[in-house]
Amino acid sequence: MSNWSRLYSLADHINALKPWRFMYEDEITGVRDPVTSTIGFISVMGNLGEHYALTVYLGERALGQYLELSENQANATPEMVLEIPQLMISFEDREFLEKEDRAIIKENGVKVSGKKSWPMFRSYRPGMVPWFLEEHEQESMVSFLEQFLEVASRSNSDERKATPGSNGHDNYLVRECKKIRENIKWEDTWQKIVLPSTREIRYAIDSGLLEKTRAIPIGKNIYEMDFFLTPAQVREKNKRPFFSYMLLIVDERSELVISSDLLDPSDGIEQMLVKIPGLTLKKLSNGTSLPQAVLAGSPRLADLLSPLMKSLGIKLQYKKGLSSLETARSAILEYFSRG
């Protein structure tokens, strides 16, 4: 059963309330989804008047990703945002809506006018193109928005975020649903949220290929490496489209591209990451000499390649702003944008 009519009604209430005028992005409201039991952590964007939106970070790990990103904005990349599981409602100018959005709005008899007033609902999954809400996501979003409005409508800011007995940053107001006979009752709870630690990426390496590569002499070259999201979308019938990532290796001195390989995140980001060391080893095994050092353009890549590079006797260092790699990357992204 479609929940669009209810969602657009809730969107109208949110736009009328304009919570971005009195709530900040770090004022998180939790709502436990009565269907999935996942806590959606809701953040309001728009206090600076640029982009009005509510984002629902799905689960404790997603909340941790958001908080880490907020604390380290200087190193933020587009893929980091897109790798956080989330549902979003934003208020856009009409021209930014897709034809599917306009068709749903028309079908439900929704009347909208004005700039930054057109509701747009999107689902974000790691590595995937932001997409329209599926039926189960619509149902969850109704609960999230209904309970957010209940909290945001409270006149006193302390009532929206106070934590009884503690001012700790890991305590959150979470709306919980309880069924009493045939009645459903929502109530405030204050919960200490334990953010899961970053999972270690484990992978296997072809031992025979590793021994072969170890026999290759180390030369004087330095390689710059990184992987990043590209604008290239892969669309398959009856499947959600995804963005390709690229693993790029460039010679620092000559700026020669050693290799550029597209990576598929559709089975999950971690499943994509575990393939990177093996792919890197395969590329290195095809050369006549190994680089004396590899400069990784992100801490995540440096951590991922550390065991492999140590085993090969190659110095590995994380370095921000790799000029040769950025030159190649810019050319590649420009090529994609022309397509």
Beta strands, then each sheet from edge to edge (+ up, - down):
strand 1: 29-32
strand 2: 39-45
strand 3: 52-58
strand 4: 86-92
strand 5: 118-124
strand 6: 171-180
strand 7: 183-192
strand 8: 222-234
strand 9: 242-251
strand 10: 257-263
strand 11: 293-296
strand 12: 315-318
sheet 1: 5+ 4- 3+ 2- 1+ 6+ 7-
sheet 2: 10+ 9- 8+ 11+ 12+
end
